[in-house]
Every structure is written in C-alpha cells, then in structure tokens.
C-alpha cells in the first residue's frame, strides 16, 4: 500500500506534533551556533505545532519568521503557542510542501530556511526540495535535520512492525498505537533493543535523561503529549530511511550545494561527535578516512558512530 500526503496529514491531524516538549536543545546546541543571526526573512518549513518556530523567532528577533505546515490541528496549536509566548515576528500559513509555495510566503524569498525533521516523512523529498529551492534567495542558507539511518535502527524496526500491522489488519492510527504498546512489552523485543544498541546509545540515553531532567523540572507530561510523541516515532505511515550520503545526493540534485555537516560538541550521541577522526584508535583507519572526500568521510563516520540525527547546511547551487 503506497502511503500518500493524505496519510501523513491524517496522522498529524489526529496527533499534532510536537505536542509538548520541543527539543530546543537541538536548536541551541547544534543549529543556532552555526548559522548567522543577520537573516531578515526566515522560514520554518514543516513547523508542526510551532514549538521550534517560536524559539527560532525569539532567536532571530529582528527577522520576519514564517511557519508552514499542512496540518490544521498543528497550526491551531502553533498560533496558540505563539500568542502565549507573545512573539510578534512570527506568522503561520497552511501549506503542503509537496505543492508550490503560494500566497504570502510565495511572494517573498527567504535568506534562511529550516527543515527540521520533515523531509524524510514527505511522500516525494525531491519535489519538496524543489519547492523550497524556489523560495530561498540565491545567497540563502538551507539548514536541514534528518534522521540517522543507523542510529535509529531499533526505532525503524519497530516502525516497520507497526507498518506491517497496518498493511495486514487495516487498523486505525489509534488502534496501531495501542498495538505498538503491547508489542513493545514483548520480552524478545526488549532483549533485542539492548543486545543490538549502537555503540553511541548509552551516551545518548544519558544525554536525553539529563536534558529532560534539567528542562522538565516542574513540567508534567500529558497523555496527549505521550500519544503524539509515540505516534510520530512509531506509527508514522511514511519514513524515508536513507543514509546521509543518499540525502546529500538528493538535496544536491534539487539545486543545492553542500556547505557543511554539523558535529556534536558534547558526547550525547545526537550527531557525529566533534573531531571524530581523533576518536579512532587505529592510525591506519584515521589515515584512510582522512583521505576521503567530505561526503564519503561523513558516511564513514555515520557507520562508525551511528548518530540519531544529521544536521547539514546547504547553499543554492
């Protein structure tokens, strides 16, 4: 069964995401230190419930910021969040990124475009990229966050199981969420998670726990937030689980050129660590990888360190 834009939209109308916590640490740790603050027109393409868009607007306080999303339920929450934060330089527009960007957003071009965890869940990433290329200035910066194929292998295997149940039983998203929770408790699945963890996983788990403890003091997590987070990770009907090299080649083919990969300044395991060559013990291994071109070198790091995420910046070609 081929999944479509309507299938993806249906998930987010039922489970607006991110419902609560916004992973602002990803913005502040990896993205904001590596992008200029001089942007005048900023786009959050696929803003969801606007959690990150609000932080982007607060960071780029002198810029006009636009958030685009195709889920009405998500945009309703985004506008409420924006009003509650009293953010004045942020607006939202209903937009399917698979369609040419029209209306107010299409009448201006952006010098900074964010696509945070969105491209890999679009039906046709190449079409999405071409639509974004048309609204970014020729000197603009395109910053994208993508899932790591190897670091998320256990999550993807569980999502594949849910997808198999979807195809076989034709259950609703809500039913699939309940089924996933039952299967997640199966002893064999739990044994496999720990037996097949990537090398970076213990550091990653500690980083997540520590960050959530520090940022979640006094904050309760609602049932709706838990549902939205689990649905986004495991019930999503469409995820392109590609390697970093495959993504770079696809983005370049849409009219962009690679600027840089963002590395992890702290040993949390979200991204490939800073100075990854220095962490390899074997001199011949270091020399071999050091001689590769940047994309092949990063692909090697992806296979060795198995990060959960890739953050990469591009410029229009």
Order of alpha helices (4+ residues) and beta strands (2+ residues): alpha-beta-alpha-beta-alpha-beta-beta-alpha-beta-alpha-alpha-alpha-alpha-alpha-alpha-beta-alpha-alpha-beta
